[in-house]
Amino acid sequence: MKQYQTEAKPQSWRAVAVFDDGRYDQLIYLHRSSSQIRAGYRQAFFEVLDEEERSHVKTIAMEHWQGAADAGRWEHHTNLTVPVASGMEKLVAVA
């Protein structure tokens, strides 16, 4: 029998970009708690998605894993605010 090592504390929350043009949703951030998702998804949004992709995001869905690690599903918890680039983020994108 083969054994698989699993995490002691699974990453059970995620932020997913939902697009307005029919493309598949895209994972942008994964963590252990909803507060960690809220604290980190904005930075991940700018790191994971390019400018063209960001322009087509209609919402950021925060989801929670419900069920066993190998037999569950992602459940919608809430929608997060789609981040808007500040002046500093625009400068970094240009560089």
Secondary structure, 3 states (H helix, E strand, C coil): CCCCCCCCCCCCEEEEEEECCCCCCEEEEEECCHHHHHHHHHHHHHHHCCHHHHCCEEEEEEEEEEEECCEEEEEEEEEECCCCCCHHHHHHHHC
